[in-house]
């Protein structure tokens, strides 16, 4: 990607001043003695849990991220490299960041792959391959195949790893193996099976926008083969084969950073197409200050799948800027208007699906009573809805995301029946039907229409408060038949930091402290308060349920508790605790509903279970057959789950609800 930053990134560059690197970290990269550089602060309470930080979209632990680089698969692990400034929140001093995943979904950030001063040249956007046939002669020993990556501006340099991408060496002291005319950058390299050669496409503006095509038998010695010129083709090119309609006919797709593309043929040396104008495979704002840019496909994929990942520039917070889109599998299908690339989330999304519900054959009207998602609160989730557009009388219909009790909402995903647009982008019904699939994260919204013929990647700063997580299926100006609807919570991909994401808990986040200090354990939370109550409120609500956990008051005079049916402001809630004063108590603001007197020893864990059915609340101690408290109370019938400590320090583990 180009060095010059567009005007819309000026504010991001200024935000660098707000990003503080620990004193122990180098102020600048470039000392070979400390390669690989990894100047991130220790993960602390709330890490990856900030407002707008994607919970299932990859972002760096800290610093700036832009273009994906060299996504590839090797020996059971997916590797994602990316343009990265670990020292600030703006574009500067480009490194290659690195993250790995076993499944394309759960990512773990690794040490820096390429570092200025250690690896020569401009370490700008590029690609990478696995030299599994040993064509380069770079293999050292018997274990790992070389992973070879290409980077640089105004000439391409080669770096390679012989230890599974843990560290990289520079080939021939950074000598440029290809130098196109004009300004150039962003090499993409792949293996061409038919000619048994490596192919490189590099963007350059010599004589206008376009790509130079080079071939090589060994990844190191390259020969110019052809040039494809096109005014629309600007930086970060990618080229890959796709079977047409899943059959034996294979076509080639060439796209640029803005996700414009043409479909044609490639014989190993020359790309040709009959298309005179490109199509755009994603309708988001496709520029470096927008919502989606600089996509790249994974190399060496099992099953020859073509999977694409892109940069979302618009997402940022106090410690990071930029994230990756959710990986999408590409296909090529024939429609009445011609061949089109389709994008859909990779099937591995099933690995983060939580609880799900489905509905069918509902009539949606202007009345809120027709909304099948009433009562469901979501923070990160997936919805697939199919509508009968042909039989609809509504002028528009779709989804309202992050709704509130006053009728307001954060974002509308609307199908305009007269204009035949979804979210403002053209989408004609297929067989009279319109299908919309949405992925909702804290700062990201991805929309797929009619099985991926429409893709729209957006950044939305969704309101995080518990009172702002409603969802509505709606219709305006008439009614529409909802053919089918599926809803799934999507779990976060990051390491545990709250009970809602720990192995011992199934409660949904985001969690938020209300008083006191809360620290993470492997399977729960410890809360400390100098006096009075401190709560830790989840993002999940319930009416009738079983809620249980292991509670340990850690000091004399302390209590640890489960809170449930709580209002967002905690003006109303029920709390069941174990108290070292010698009792189990069920209470709500203004009333003690029941006490059971028994010895409660500081530092000892007690299993407490609450069964709530309508107005009846039963509290069980230590898995006893009979409740120790059994009351009826009608103060509140539904609300949020949470944790509570009183008067000192308490620990709650394995908080689960069913």
C-alpha positions as CSV (number, residue, x, y, z in Angstrom):
1,X,0.0,0.0,0.0
2,X,1.1,3.5,-0.7
3,X,3.0,5.5,1.9
4,X,1.1,8.8,1.4
5,X,-1.8,8.9,3.8
6,X,-5.1,10.3,2.6
7,X,-6.6,13.3,4.3
8,X,-9.1,11.2,6.3
9,X,-6.2,9.5,8.1
10,X,-4.7,12.7,9.5
11,X,-6.7,12.4,12.7
12,X,-5.5,8.8,13.1
13,X,-1.9,9.9,12.6
14,X,-2.3,12.5,15.3
15,X,-3.7,9.9,17.6
16,X,-0.2,8.4,17.7
17,X,0.6,10.9,20.5
18,X,-1.9,9.2,22.7
19,X,-0.3,5.8,22.4
20,X,2.3,5.1,25.1
21,X,4.8,2.3,24.7
22,X,6.2,0.9,28.0
23,X,9.6,2.4,28.9
24,X,11.2,-1.0,28.7
25,X,10.4,-1.2,25.0
26,X,12.6,0.3,22.3
27,X,11.4,3.7,21.1
28,X,12.4,2.7,17.5
29,X,12.8,-0.6,15.8
30,X,15.9,-1.7,14.1
31,X,18.2,-3.4,16.6
32,X,19.0,-6.9,15.3
33,X,19.8,-8.0,18.9
34,X,16.2,-7.8,19.9
35,X,14.6,-9.3,16.8
36,X,11.9,-10.5,16.8
37,X,10.5,-7.3,18.3
38,X,7.4,-7.7,20.4
39,X,6.8,-4.4,22.3
40,X,3.4,-5.0,23.6
41,X,2.3,-4.4,27.2
42,X,1.3,-7.3,29.3
43,X,-2.3,-8.3,28.6
44,X,-4.3,-6.8,31.5
45,X,-7.8,-6.8,32.8
46,X,-10.2,-5.9,30.0
47,X,-7.7,-6.8,27.2
48,X,-9.5,-7.1,23.8
49,X,-12.7,-6.1,25.7
50,X,-12.7,-2.4,25.0
51,X,-15.7,-0.7,23.4
52,X,-15.7,-1.2,19.6
53,X,-12.9,-3.8,19.7
54,X,-14.1,-6.6,17.5
55,X,-14.7,-9.8,19.5
56,X,-14.5,-12.1,16.5
57,X,-12.6,-9.8,14.1
58,X,-8.8,-9.9,14.4
59,X,-7.0,-6.7,15.6
60,X,-3.5,-6.2,17.0
61,X,-3.0,-6.1,20.7
62,X,-1.7,-2.6,20.3
63,X,-0.7,-0.1,17.6
64,X,-1.7,0.4,14.0
65,X,-2.7,-2.3,11.5
66,X,-3.4,-1.9,7.8
67,X,-3.1,-4.3,4.8
68,X,-3.1,-8.1,5.3
69,X,0.1,-9.5,4.0
70,X,1.0,-13.1,2.9
71,X,-1.9,-15.0,4.4
72,X,-1.1,-18.7,4.0
73,X,-1.6,-22.2,5.4
74,X,1.3,-24.4,6.6
75,X,1.2,-27.7,8.5
76,X,-2.2,-27.2,10.3
77,X,-1.7,-23.5,11.0
78,X,-3.1,-20.4,9.2
79,X,-0.7,-17.5,9.2
80,X,-1.8,-13.9,8.8
81,X,0.9,-11.2,8.4
82,X,-0.1,-7.5,8.3
83,X,1.2,-4.0,7.9
84,X,1.9,-2.9,11.4
85,X,3.2,0.0,13.5
86,X,3.6,-1.4,17.0
87,X,4.8,2.0,18.4
88,X,1.8,4.2,17.6
89,X,-1.8,4.5,16.5
90,X,-1.0,5.9,13.1
91,X,0.8,4.8,9.9
92,X,4.5,4.9,10.5
93,X,7.7,2.7,10.3
94,X,6.0,-0.3,8.7
95,X,6.7,-3.7,10.3
96,X,5.1,-7.0,9.4
97,X,2.9,-8.1,12.2
98,X,2.1,-11.8,12.5
99,X,-0.8,-13.8,13.9
100,X,-1.6,-17.5,13.7
101,X,-4.8,-19.6,13.9
102,X,-5.8,-23.3,13.9
103,X,-9.1,-22.6,12.2
104,X,-9.2,-19.2,10.5
105,X,-11.3,-17.9,13.4
106,X,-9.3,-17.9,16.7
107,X,-6.1,-15.8,16.2
108,X,-3.1,-15.5,18.5
109,X,-0.7,-12.6,17.9
110,X,2.9,-13.7,17.5
111,X,6.2,-11.7,17.6
112,X,7.0,-9.3,14.8
113,X,7.9,-11.1,11.5
114,X,9.7,-8.4,9.6
115,X,11.4,-5.5,11.4
116,X,12.9,-2.3,10.0
117,X,16.7,-2.2,10.5
118,X,16.8,-6.0,10.8
119,X,15.3,-6.7,7.4
120,X,16.4,-4.3,4.7
121,X,14.2,-2.1,2.5
122,X,10.7,-0.7,2.8
123,X,8.7,-3.5,4.5
124,X,5.4,-2.6,2.7
125,X,2.6,-4.8,1.6
126,X,3.3,-8.1,-0.1
127,X,2.6,-11.8,-0.3
128,X,4.0,-15.2,0.7
129,X,4.1,-18.8,-0.3
130,X,5.1,-22.2,1.0
131,X,7.9,-23.7,-1.1
132,X,6.9,-27.3,-0.4
133,X,8.6,-28.7,-3.4
134,X,11.9,-27.0,-2.6
135,X,12.2,-25.1,-5.8
136,X,14.2,-22.2,-4.1
137,X,16.9,-24.3,-2.6
138,X,16.4,-22.3,0.7
139,X,15.5,-25.3,2.8
140,X,17.7,-25.9,5.8
141,X,17.5,-29.3,7.4
142,X,14.6,-31.8,7.1
143,X,11.9,-30.2,9.2
144,X,10.3,-27.1,7.7
145,X,9.7,-26.1,4.2
146,X,10.7,-22.5,3.4
147,X,8.1,-19.9,3.8
148,X,9.1,-17.2,1.4
149,X,7.6,-13.7,1.5
150,X,7.9,-10.7,-0.8
151,X,7.8,-7.0,0.1
152,X,9.2,-3.6,-0.8
153,X,8.4,-0.5,-2.8
154,X,9.9,0.4,-6.2
155,X,11.5,-3.1,-6.3
156,X,10.7,-6.4,-4.7
157,X,12.8,-8.0,-1.9
158,X,12.6,-11.5,-0.6
159,X,12.7,-12.8,3.0
160,X,12.3,-16.4,4.1
161,X,11.8,-18.6,7.1
162,X,13.1,-22.1,7.6
163,X,11.6,-22.5,11.1
164,X,7.9,-22.4,10.4
165,X,7.6,-18.5,10.3
166,X,9.1,-18.0,13.8
167,X,11.9,-15.9,12.3
168,X,12.8,-14.6,8.9
169,X,16.1,-14.0,7.0
170,X,16.7,-11.6,4.2
171,X,17.7,-13.2,0.8
172,X,20.9,-11.8,-0.7
173,X,21.1,-8.9,1.7
174,X,17.9,-7.5,0.4
175,X,18.8,-7.4,-3.3
176,X,15.8,-6.5,-5.4
177,X,14.8,-9.4,-7.5
178,X,12.3,-7.4,-9.6
179,X,12.2,-3.7,-10.3
180,X,9.2,-2.5,-12.4
181,X,9.3,0.9,-14.0
182,X,7.6,3.9,-12.4
183,X,6.3,3.7,-8.9
184,X,5.6,0.1,-7.8
185,X,4.6,-2.0,-4.8
186,X,2.5,-4.8,-3.4
187,X,3.8,-8.0,-5.1
188,X,1.4,-11.1,-5.1
189,X,3.0,-14.5,-5.8
190,X,1.4,-17.9,-6.5
191,X,2.2,-21.2,-8.1
192,X,0.8,-21.9,-11.5
193,X,0.1,-25.6,-11.8
194,X,-0.3,-25.8,-15.6
195,X,3.1,-24.3,-16.4
196,X,4.8,-25.4,-13.2
197,X,6.2,-21.9,-12.5
198,X,5.8,-19.3,-9.9
199,X,4.0,-16.1,-11.0
200,X,4.3,-12.6,-9.5
201,X,2.0,-9.7,-10.2
202,X,3.2,-6.3,-9.1
203,X,1.4,-3.0,-9.3
204,X,3.1,-0.2,-11.1
205,X,2.1,3.1,-12.6
206,X,4.5,3.1,-15.5
207,X,2.4,4.4,-18.4
208,X,-0.7,4.4,-16.1
209,X,-2.1,2.0,-13.6
210,X,-1.6,-1.7,-14.1
211,X,0.3,-4.8,-13.1
212,X,3.5,-6.4,-14.4
213,X,3.5,-10.2,-14.6
214,X,6.7,-12.1,-13.9
215,X,7.5,-15.8,-13.8
216,X,10.2,-17.8,-12.0
217,X,11.2,-21.5,-11.6
218,X,12.6,-20.9,-8.1
219,X,11.1,-17.8,-6.5
220,X,14.5,-16.0,-6.7
221,X,15.1,-15.4,-10.4
222,X,12.3,-13.7,-12.2
223,X,11.5,-13.0,-15.9
224,X,9.2,-10.3,-17.2
225,X,6.2,-12.0,-19.0
226,X,3.5,-9.3,-19.7
227,X,1.7,-6.3,-18.5
228,X,-2.0,-5.8,-17.9
229,X,-2.9,-2.1,-17.9
230,X,-6.2,-0.7,-16.6
231,X,-7.0,2.8,-15.2
232,X,-9.1,1.3,-12.4
233,X,-6.4,-1.0,-11.1
234,X,-4.8,0.8,-8.2
235,X,-2.4,-1.0,-5.8
236,X,-2.6,-4.3,-3.8
237,X,-3.4,-6.6,-6.8
238,X,-4.5,-10.2,-6.3
239,X,-5.1,-12.9,-8.9
240,X,-6.5,-16.3,-8.4
241,X,-8.5,-19.1,-10.2
242,X,-12.2,-19.9,-9.5
243,X,-14.3,-22.7,-10.9
244,X,-17.3,-21.2,-12.7
245,X,-20.6,-22.4,-11.0
246,X,-18.6,-25.1,-9.2
247,X,-17.8,-26.9,-12.5
248,X,-14.8,-27.8,-14.5
249,X,-14.5,-24.4,-16.3
250,X,-11.9,-22.3,-14.5
251,X,-11.7,-18.5,-14.8
252,X,-9.2,-16.1,-13.3
253,X,-10.1,-13.1,-11.2
254,X,-7.9,-10.0,-11.0
255,X,-8.7,-7.4,-8.3
256,X,-7.2,-4.4,-6.8
257,X,-7.1,-2.7,-3.3
258,X,-10.6,-1.2,-3.7
259,X,-12.0,-4.7,-4.5
260,X,-12.8,-3.9,-8.1
261,X,-12.3,-6.9,-10.3
262,X,-12.5,-8.4,-13.7
263,X,-12.9,-12.0,-14.8
264,X,-10.8,-13.5,-17.5
265,X,-8.2,-16.1,-18.5
266,X,-4.5,-16.7,-17.6
267,X,-2.2,-18.9,-19.5
268,X,0.8,-18.6,-17.1
269,X,2.2,-15.5,-18.6
270,X,-0.6,-13.2,-19.7
271,X,-4.0,-12.2,-18.2
272,X,-6.7,-11.4,-20.7
273,X,-10.4,-10.4,-20.3
274,X,-13.3,-9.3,-22.4
275,X,-14.6,-7.1,-19.6
276,X,-14.4,-3.4,-20.4
277,X,-15.4,-2.2,-16.9
278,X,-14.8,-3.8,-13.5
279,X,-17.3,-4.9,-10.9
280,X,-16.9,-4.4,-7.2
281,X,-17.0,-7.5,-5.0
282,X,-17.8,-5.5,-1.8
283,X,-19.9,-2.4,-1.6
284,X,-18.5,-0.9,1.6
285,X,-16.5,2.3,1.4
286,X,-13.4,1.0,-0.5
287,X,-10.5,3.3,0.4
288,X,-7.8,3.6,3.0
289,X,-10.0,5.8,5.2
290,X,-13.1,3.7,4.6
291,X,-14.5,0.4,5.8
292,X,-12.8,-2.2,3.7
293,X,-9.6,-2.2,1.6
294,X,-6.6,-4.1,0.4
295,X,-8.0,-7.7,0.4
296,X,-5.7,-10.7,-0.1
297,X,-6.4,-14.4,-0.6
298,X,-4.7,-17.2,1.4
299,X,-2.0,-19.3,-0.4
300,X,-1.5,-23.1,0.0
301,X,-5.1,-23.6,1.2
302,X,-6.3,-27.1,1.9
303,X,-8.8,-28.2,-0.7
304,X,-7.8,-25.3,-3.0
305,X,-10.4,-23.0,-1.3
306,X,-10.0,-19.4,-2.2
307,X,-10.4,-17.5,1.1
308,X,-10.0,-13.7,1.3
309,X,-9.3,-11.4,4.2
310,X,-9.2,-7.6,4.1
311,X,-8.4,-4.5,6.1
312,X,-11.1,-2.5,7.9
313,X,-9.6,1.0,8.4
314,X,-12.5,2.5,10.3
315,X,-12.2,0.6,13.6
316,X,-10.1,2.1,16.4
317,X,-9.8,2.6,20.1
318,X,-7.4,3.8,22.8
319,X,-4.7,1.2,22.1
320,X,-5.3,0.0,18.5
321,X,-6.2,1.2,15.1
322,X,-7.6,-1.1,12.3
323,X,-8.8,-4.7,12.2
324,X,-9.2,-7.5,9.7
325,X,-12.5,-8.5,8.1
326,X,-13.9,-11.9,8.9
327,X,-12.5,-14.4,6.4
328,X,-14.7,-15.0,3.4
329,X,-14.7,-17.8,0.9
330,X,-15.0,-16.7,-2.7
331,X,-16.9,-18.3,-5.5
332,X,-17.8,-17.5,-9.1
333,X,-21.3,-17.8,-10.3
334,X,-23.3,-17.0,-13.4
335,X,-26.3,-14.7,-13.1
336,X,-28.5,-13.0,-15.6
337,X,-26.2,-10.0,-15.5
338,X,-23.1,-12.1,-16.1
339,X,-20.4,-13.8,-14.0
340,X,-20.0,-12.4,-10.5
341,X,-17.7,-13.2,-7.5
342,X,-19.7,-14.2,-4.5
343,X,-18.4,-13.8,-0.9
344,X,-19.6,-15.7,2.2
345,X,-18.2,-16.2,5.7
346,X,-16.0,-19.2,5.9
347,X,-17.7,-22.3,7.2
348,X,-15.4,-22.3,10.3
349,X,-17.7,-19.6,11.7
350,X,-19.6,-22.6,13.2
351,X,-16.7,-22.9,15.8
352,X,-17.8,-19.7,17.5
353,X,-21.6,-20.1,17.3
354,X,-23.2,-20.2,20.7
355,X,-26.9,-20.7,21.4
356,X,-29.1,-20.5,18.4
357,X,-32.8,-20.2,17.6
358,X,-34.8,-20.4,14.4
359,X,-38.3,-19.4,13.2
360,X,-40.2,-19.9,10.0
361,X,-43.3,-18.6,8.2
362,X,-44.0,-15.4,10.1
363,X,-45.8,-12.3,8.9
364,X,-43.9,-9.2,9.8
365,X,-45.9,-6.0,10.1
366,X,-45.4,-2.5,11.6
367,X,-46.5,-3.9,14.9
368,X,-43.6,-4.7,17.4
369,X,-45.7,-7.8,18.4
370,X,-44.8,-9.4,15.1
371,X,-41.0,-9.3,15.9
372,X,-39.8,-12.9,16.5
373,X,-36.6,-11.6,18.1
374,X,-38.4,-9.7,20.8
375,X,-36.8,-10.4,24.2
376,X,-33.4,-11.4,22.7
377,X,-30.4,-9.3,23.6
378,X,-27.3,-9.6,21.5
379,X,-23.8,-8.1,21.5
380,X,-22.0,-10.2,18.9
381,X,-24.2,-12.4,16.7
382,X,-25.2,-13.8,13.3
383,X,-28.6,-13.5,11.7
384,X,-29.8,-15.1,8.5
385,X,-33.3,-14.0,7.3
386,X,-35.1,-14.9,4.1
387,X,-38.0,-12.8,3.0
388,X,-40.7,-13.2,0.4
389,X,-40.2,-10.0,-1.6
390,X,-42.6,-10.9,-4.4
391,X,-45.6,-11.2,-2.1
392,X,-44.7,-8.2,0.2
393,X,-46.7,-5.0,0.5
394,X,-44.2,-3.3,2.7
395,X,-42.1,-0.6,1.1
396,X,-39.1,-1.8,3.1
397,X,-38.2,-4.5,5.5
398,X,-35.2,-5.9,7.3
399,X,-33.4,-5.7,10.6
400,X,-32.9,-3.1,13.3
401,X,-29.7,-3.7,15.2
402,X,-29.0,-2.6,18.8
403,X,-32.5,-1.4,19.6
404,X,-33.6,0.4,22.8
405,X,-36.8,0.6,24.7
406,X,-37.5,4.1,23.4
407,X,-37.5,2.7,19.8
408,X,-34.2,4.1,18.8
409,X,-31.5,1.8,17.3
410,X,-27.9,1.9,16.1
411,X,-28.2,0.6,12.6
412,X,-30.9,-0.4,10.1
413,X,-30.3,-3.1,7.5
414,X,-33.1,-2.4,5.1
415,X,-34.3,-3.8,1.8
416,X,-36.0,-1.1,-0.3
417,X,-38.5,-3.0,-2.4
418,X,-39.0,-0.3,-5.1
419,X,-35.3,0.5,-5.5
420,X,-34.3,-3.2,-5.1
421,X,-31.4,-2.3,-2.8
422,X,-30.1,-3.8,0.4
423,X,-28.3,-1.4,2.7
424,X,-28.3,1.0,-0.2
425,X,-26.6,-1.4,-2.6
426,X,-28.3,-3.0,-5.6
427,X,-29.7,-6.5,-5.0
428,X,-32.5,-8.0,-7.2
429,X,-34.7,-10.7,-5.6
430,X,-33.8,-14.3,-6.6
431,X,-37.0,-16.3,-7.4
432,X,-38.9,-13.6,-5.6
433,X,-36.9,-13.9,-2.4
434,X,-34.3,-11.8,-0.6
435,X,-31.9,-13.3,1.9
436,X,-29.8,-11.2,4.2
437,X,-27.1,-12.6,6.4
438,X,-25.4,-10.2,8.9
439,X,-22.4,-10.6,11.2
440,X,-22.6,-8.1,14.1
441,X,-19.6,-7.3,16.2
442,X,-18.9,-4.4,18.5
443,X,-17.4,-2.2,15.8
444,X,-18.0,-4.2,12.6
445,X,-21.0,-5.1,10.5
446,X,-20.8,-7.5,7.6
447,X,-23.8,-8.0,5.3
448,X,-24.2,-10.8,2.7
449,X,-27.2,-10.7,0.4
450,X,-28.6,-13.6,-1.7
451,X,-25.9,-16.1,-0.9
452,X,-23.0,-13.6,-1.2
453,X,-23.7,-11.9,-4.5
454,X,-23.9,-8.8,-2.4
455,X,-21.2,-8.2,0.2
456,X,-21.1,-5.0,2.3
457,X,-18.4,-4.5,4.9
458,X,-19.0,-1.6,7.3
459,X,-17.7,-0.2,10.6
460,X,-20.4,0.7,13.1
461,X,-19.7,1.8,16.7
462,X,-22.4,-0.1,18.3
463,X,-23.7,1.1,21.7
464,X,-22.3,-1.3,24.4
465,X,-24.8,-0.7,27.2
466,X,-27.0,-3.6,28.3
467,X,-30.1,-1.6,27.5
468,X,-29.0,-1.2,23.8
469,X,-28.8,-4.7,22.6
470,X,-32.3,-5.5,21.3
471,X,-32.9,-6.7,17.7
472,X,-36.0,-6.3,15.6
473,X,-37.2,-7.8,12.4
474,X,-39.4,-5.0,11.0
475,X,-41.6,-4.0,8.1
476,X,-42.6,-0.5,7.0
477,X,-45.6,0.6,4.8
478,X,-47.2,-2.8,4.8
479,X,-46.2,-6.4,5.6
480,X,-43.8,-9.1,4.4
481,X,-43.6,-12.8,4.9
482,X,-40.6,-14.0,6.8
483,X,-39.8,-17.4,5.2
484,X,-37.1,-18.3,7.7
485,X,-34.9,-16.8,10.4
486,X,-31.9,-18.1,12.2
487,X,-30.1,-16.4,15.1
488,X,-26.8,-17.4,16.7
489,X,-24.7,-15.7,19.4
490,X,-21.1,-15.5,18.2
491,X,-18.4,-16.1,20.9
492,X,-15.3,-14.0,21.3
493,X,-12.1,-15.3,19.8
494,X,-9.7,-13.8,22.3
495,X,-8.1,-15.4,25.4
496,X,-10.3,-15.4,28.5
497,X,-10.6,-12.2,30.5
498,X,-14.1,-12.3,31.9
499,X,-16.3,-15.0,33.4
500,X,-18.5,-14.9,30.3
501,X,-15.6,-16.2,28.2
502,X,-13.9,-18.5,30.6
503,X,-14.1,-22.3,30.1
504,X,-16.1,-22.6,33.3
505,X,-18.8,-20.1,32.3
506,X,-21.4,-19.8,29.5
507,X,-22.6,-16.3,30.3
508,X,-22.4,-13.8,27.5
509,X,-20.5,-10.5,27.7
510,X,-19.5,-7.8,27.6
511,X,-19.2,-7.7,31.3
512,X,-18.9,-4.4,33.2
513,X,-17.9,-3.6,36.7
514,X,-20.2,-1.5,38.9
515,X,-18.1,-0.6,41.9
516,X,-15.1,-2.3,43.3
517,X,-12.1,-3.8,41.6
518,X,-12.4,-7.0,39.5
519,X,-9.5,-9.2,38.4
520,X,-9.5,-12.3,36.1
521,X,-8.9,-15.9,37.1
522,X,-8.6,-18.9,34.8
523,X,-12.2,-19.8,35.6
524,X,-13.8,-16.7,37.2
525,X,-13.4,-13.4,38.9
526,X,-12.2,-11.9,42.2
527,X,-13.9,-8.8,43.4
528,X,-12.7,-6.4,46.0
529,X,-14.5,-3.5,47.7
530,X,-13.5,-1.4,50.7
531,X,-17.1,-1.6,51.9
532,X,-20.6,-2.0,50.6
533,X,-21.5,-3.8,47.4
534,X,-19.6,-4.3,44.2
535,X,-21.2,-5.9,41.2
536,X,-19.9,-7.3,37.9
537,X,-22.8,-7.3,35.4
538,X,-22.9,-9.6,32.3
539,X,-24.5,-8.8,29.0
540,X,-27.0,-11.7,29.3
541,X,-30.6,-11.6,30.5
542,X,-33.0,-14.3,31.7
543,X,-36.4,-14.9,33.2
544,X,-36.7,-18.6,34.1
545,X,-33.4,-20.4,34.6
546,X,-31.0,-22.3,36.8
547,X,-28.0,-20.1,37.8
548,X,-25.1,-21.6,39.8
549,X,-21.5,-21.1,40.7
550,X,-18.7,-21.6,43.3
551,X,-18.6,-18.8,45.8
552,X,-15.7,-18.0,48.1
553,X,-15.8,-15.1,50.6
554,X,-12.1,-14.5,51.1
555,X,-12.0,-12.6,54.4
556,X,-14.0,-12.3,57.7
557,X,-17.1,-10.2,57.2
558,X,-17.1,-10.8,53.5
559,X,-19.8,-12.1,51.2
560,X,-19.8,-13.5,47.7
561,X,-22.9,-13.8,45.6
562,X,-24.8,-14.5,42.4
563,X,-26.9,-11.6,41.0
564,X,-29.8,-12.1,38.6
565,X,-32.9,-10.5,37.1
566,X,-31.0,-7.2,37.5
567,X,-31.9,-3.9,35.8
568,X,-29.2,-2.2,33.8
569,X,-28.8,0.4,36.5
570,X,-29.0,-2.2,39.3
571,X,-31.9,-0.3,40.9
572,X,-33.7,-3.7,40.9
573,X,-32.1,-7.1,41.2
574,X,-32.0,-10.3,43.2
575,X,-28.8,-11.4,44.9
576,X,-28.1,-14.7,46.6
577,X,-24.9,-14.8,48.7
578,X,-22.8,-16.8,51.2
579,X,-21.8,-14.6,54.1
580,X,-19.1,-15.2,56.6
581,X,-21.5,-13.8,59.2
582,X,-22.9,-17.3,59.2
583,X,-25.8,-17.4,56.7
584,X,-27.0,-17.8,53.1
585,X,-29.1,-14.8,52.1
586,X,-31.5,-13.9,49.3
587,X,-32.2,-10.2,49.0
588,X,-33.1,-7.4,46.7
589,X,-32.8,-3.6,47.2
590,X,-34.9,-2.7,50.2
591,X,-35.8,-6.3,51.3
592,X,-34.2,-9.4,52.8
593,X,-36.3,-12.3,51.3
594,X,-34.8,-15.2,53.2
595,X,-31.9,-16.3,55.4
596,X,-30.5,-19.7,56.1
597,X,-28.1,-19.9,59.0
598,X,-25.1,-22.1,58.8
599,X,-21.3,-21.8,59.2
600,X,-19.6,-20.0,56.3
601,X,-15.8,-20.1,56.6
602,X,-13.6,-17.4,55.0
603,X,-11.4,-18.8,52.2
604,X,-13.7,-21.8,51.6
605,X,-15.8,-22.3,48.4
606,X,-19.5,-23.0,48.5
607,X,-21.6,-24.2,45.5
608,X,-24.7,-22.1,45.3
609,X,-27.6,-22.7,42.9
610,X,-30.6,-20.5,42.2
611,X,-33.7,-21.9,40.4
612,X,-36.1,-19.2,39.3
613,X,-39.5,-20.1,37.8
614,X,-41.9,-17.2,37.5
615,X,-42.2,-15.5,40.9
616,X,-40.8,-18.6,42.8
617,X,-37.1,-18.4,43.7
618,X,-35.3,-21.4,45.3
619,X,-31.7,-21.3,46.6
620,X,-29.7,-24.6,47.0
621,X,-26.5,-24.9,49.0
622,X,-23.7,-27.5,48.2
623,X,-25.9,-29.4,45.7
624,X,-28.5,-30.3,48.4
625,X,-31.6,-32.1,47.4
626,X,-33.9,-29.4,49.1
627,X,-33.6,-25.7,48.8
628,X,-32.4,-23.8,51.8
629,X,-34.4,-20.7,50.8
630,X,-37.8,-21.0,48.9
631,X,-39.7,-17.8,48.4
632,X,-42.2,-16.1,46.1
633,X,-41.6,-12.5,45.1
634,X,-43.0,-10.5,42.2
635,X,-40.7,-7.5,42.2
636,X,-39.1,-8.3,38.9
637,X,-39.5,-11.1,36.4
638,X,-36.4,-10.7,34.1
639,X,-33.0,-9.0,33.9
640,X,-29.3,-9.4,33.7
641,X,-27.0,-11.9,35.4
642,X,-24.0,-10.8,37.4
643,X,-21.7,-11.4,40.3
644,X,-21.5,-9.6,43.6
645,X,-19.1,-9.2,46.5
646,X,-19.7,-7.3,49.8
647,X,-17.5,-5.6,52.4
648,X,-14.2,-7.1,51.4
649,X,-12.9,-9.6,48.8
650,X,-14.8,-12.6,47.3
651,X,-14.2,-15.0,44.4
652,X,-16.8,-16.5,42.1
653,X,-15.9,-19.3,39.8
654,X,-17.8,-21.4,37.1
655,X,-20.8,-19.0,36.9
656,X,-23.1,-20.9,34.5
657,X,-26.8,-20.5,33.6
658,X,-29.2,-23.0,32.0
